[in-house]
């Protein structure tokens, strides 16, 4: 992962503090190195007396002077296990060395007398009798698939043994299966340590053995069968001597480093003599086979004070001199750290131990345990590789942003010197070096393409939150690509064979498209448009607008170039209201029906803003009403969308009026559809009708306004007597107005002496003005002879009416006489009441109070009648109807129950 994902450009003002932090200075490097190592004492739960120690996979095993093994799981230090060493193993000697398998589960103990013991994960111990007499210096472990454990053992007796054990937890007593001596050294030479080199090709693996005289390399033999054990082939192949210890030197200790975790990390075995330290890297064979560190003054190693006083970290050597621990960098071969270990009066340092699985390091004395803490060893070594110009290794070891930035910066500068500009751009992009500084360096040497490559990688390293930095670089890249296209245009113009230029152009165009696709959100739209315009790149300008989804700009582009098909396609994809209104006139003029079809799908449009364009189109278009796009759209807005805005309806009315000079049917239909409460302005409508000579439509509007007189006059101006007559007949409730209107029509018709008979006939059909009144309205120049027939018809009608009136008078006289006779009869009618006659309501004597007598001979007290009156009958009408047999009271009785006496 690039560190550029975690930092911002230090050139920005807000990150000056970060910029200062990320660059090493010389004194800062020294501070880092001084704190590279430290020795921390481990607080034990109780006092111990240590004889030897081993640690592997966070399992620490101490052999105590009390002939016990103390096992501590460093992940659970509170849990301590004590194991008694078998007495048989310690009968003659003391614990010499402890070995742990890589998992830390198996413990191998060797004594000074040549007795050996193995403890299984169940902590059961077994003395290995077949190893009797061999004091072991080194152990290699191999767990086979068939539940066997193969051990390769280096014995002080000068032999390398292969021991096969059966991993049977139920029967610890039968662990040993077979033992073979696979290699024997000459007399006085004894193996001290063994290390297996693992290569990518397993056939190339080899075994390195360090003795007290030589450093040997055992290559795997080619001839071996599958029945052989794992280690045997290594000791049956070719043997090469890597190094020979001189006769005046004495080997004091052998150690090896943990297995590498990264490619730049060496896998080293080292031999310490009384004069030097010789070490060999088993993996990186390209380096010198043998390297050495020659002691000058300190440490003074003429006398060995500690038996196991050599320890290897991935890149450093730790070595003791008396009570001082020295650390030496194997890469630079310089001493980088020293610290004196504080000891109690009777305390002695016993040795150093390494956990090769967890890369932890330990120092143990007779009474205490110390951990050697390594702080950022990779970062320190990365700077050493950088100083030696081993940049690949320096990058592999750079484990912090600070160190990586320093290494990348140095590596990029080196690549610039040797002319590898593309690779330099890649590394510069990951550094915190100022973008302007890097860009200037590429510009000075004319590497514009490499500069673009650098900008690509740089902008990719910026987080999305770094909006300002990303925008600057993206627009810089945009300008660079546009400039490159211009350069290619010029080269193509001068090139006799432009095929190569075409290929370059395709690559640049692809790069341009990729930039727009990946960083469209970081492009400054206005700046990008200006750049494309300045470089004259219309195609790229349109491409930018398309990627930015700037439909307004795209539409403006196509309309300017009169490509209305593309403009309509853009309109269909959606543009803002301002752009739509801006180009509405042009699109209506050249593609009216297509434009309206798109508008009809966009129901959220501001129709008011389109009115000028619609009117302008209507003025220019020479089409029929059926083909008029403005009418179609306004009918859609008012009819389908139900728009009730007066301005919209006024516009539609205006356009209809424009087309109604010769045919008013469309305008008349529209007025009829609007009904008595139209949405257009009727005053405006009348003015438009008069302006465009739409008289009949104007008359319709005047009728809606109940301006019948003006309507009749307007119809008469056109001598449209039928229309005037229809208007004159409309005020049915106002006979005087109706007659007045017909008089106006009569005068207009009589003003022309032509065909008076037809005029009289037309006027008589109205049944409003009698012939006598029509005759009075006739002009003086008209002779009555022309009206002889009409007058005769009128006189005959009068005679018939007089006869009919005579019959009606006779019938009325008879009726009056009958009424008079009935009145006289009523005056003589009377009713005789008995003195005991009761009231029909209260049944008391009728004569005791004022009473009322009806012709039906029912009589009631006046007060009783008021009590029993219906709520719907007023006091004034109470005496008009009998309350027993009157119609209103009879109907009421239908809802009452039958009386008990029924």
Buried (B, 14 or more C-beta within 10 A) or exposed (E): EEBBEEBBBBBBEEBEEBBEEBBBEEEEBEEBBEEBBEBEEBEBEEEBEBBBBBBBBBBBBBBBEEBBBBBBBBEEBEEBEEBEBBEEBBEEBEBBBBBBBEEBBBBBBBBBBBBBBBBBEEEEBBBBEBBEEBBBBBBBBBBEEEEBBBBBBBBBBBBBBBBBBBBEEEEBEEBBBEBBBBBEBEEEEBBBBBBBBEEEEEEEBBBBBBBBBBBBBBBBBEEBEEEEBBBBBBBBBEBEEBBEBEEEBBBBBBBBBBBBEEEBBBBBBBBBBBBBBBBBBBBBEEEEEEBBBEBEEEBEBEEBBBEBBBBBBBBBBBBBBBBBBBBBBBBBEEBBBBBEBEBEEEBEBBBBBBBBBBBBBBBBBBBBBBBBEBEBBBBBBBBBBBEEEBBEBBBBBBBBBBBBBBBBBBBBBBBBEEEBBEBBBBBBBBBBBEBEEBBEBBEEEEBBBBBBBBBBBBBBBBEEEBEEBBBBBBBBBBBBBBBBBBBBBEBBEEEEEBEEBEEBBEEBBEBBBEBBEEBBEBBBEEEBBEBBEEBEBEEBBBBBBBBBEBBBBBBBBBBEEEEBEBBBBBBBEEBEBEBBBBBBBBBBBBBBEBBBBBBBEEEEBEBEBBBEBBBBBBEEBEBEBEEBBBBBBBEBBBEEEEBEEEBBBBBBBBBBBBBBEEEBEBBBEBBEEBEEEBBBBBEBBBEBBBEBBBBBBBBBBBBBBEBBBBBBBBBBEEEBBEBBBBBBBBBEEEEEBBBBBBBBBBEBBBEEEEEBEEBBEBBBEBEBBEBEBBBEBBEEEEEEEEBEEBBEEBEEEEEEEEEEEEEEEEEEEEEEEEEEEEEEEEEEEEEEEEEEBBBBBBEEBBBEEEBBBBEEEBBBBEBBBEEBBBEEBEEEEBEEBBBBEBEBBEEEEEEEEEEEEE
